[in-house]
Amino acid sequence: MKKESLSRIIWGIGILVLGVGFLLDALTVIEFDSVAATWWPLLLVIGGVGAFISNPRHYILPLGFILVGVLVQLNNLEVIDVNVGSLVWPIIVIGVGLSLLLKQGFGRPQETSGKKTDLFAALGGVDTKVTAIDYQGGKAAAILGGISLDLRKATVKGTATLDLLTVMGGVELKVPENWHINVSGTPILGGWENKTAKPEGKNAPILNVNATCVMGGVEIKN
């Protein structure tokens, strides 16, 4: 199983459990509010573990979120008695600073000739260049992270479709100037920006971009 797929599964299970819990609470099956109030820091731990599995080389921010989650959880369980709230932001800020100093941003671009894109970034960055001769689209998701997807060396035979999801994150998409880009989707406190030039030819390759932006953004350019 790919690391990105495992990370996506971990995030998905965490969010699914949260959603089911609130649904059961709304149906008066269980009192999930009290459970969530005690155990919500586990979401930070789960998110950090998922991000670390996805990209172990960019470990500082994920470990920072894991540390914050563990401290808050122990405080909620009254195992320790400290003002965890005063420690959260300093830990995150230190993590961001160390990440920048150690150049743990997007890292070196990864090049692939695969026809399908399947990218996932959480609490970190992914930088990918595609050189596929018959690019067919795919999917990419950025949750509290960023994705840079460069398709300028790829070719499309006819039409391809790319599904993008950003949740408090962003996707930068670079495409050839001779591609025609159609963008649609759902913006929720977010949105997308299409800066590409319109090709003059009638038979230009078409890339359909479906973007779901939840407090996040997508930028498409040449």
Secondary structure, DSSP 8 states (H G I E B T S, - for coil): --HHHHHHHHHHHHHHHHHHHHHHHHTTSS-HHHHHHHHTHHHHHHHHHHHHHH-TTS-HHHHHHHHHHHHHHHHHTTSS-S-THHHHHHHHHHHHHHHHHTT-SS-S-EEE--SEEEEEEESSEEEEEE--TT--EEEEEEESSEEEEE-TT---SSEEEEEEEEES-EEEEE--TT-EEEEEEEEES-EEEE-----S-TT--EEEEEEEEES-EEEEE-
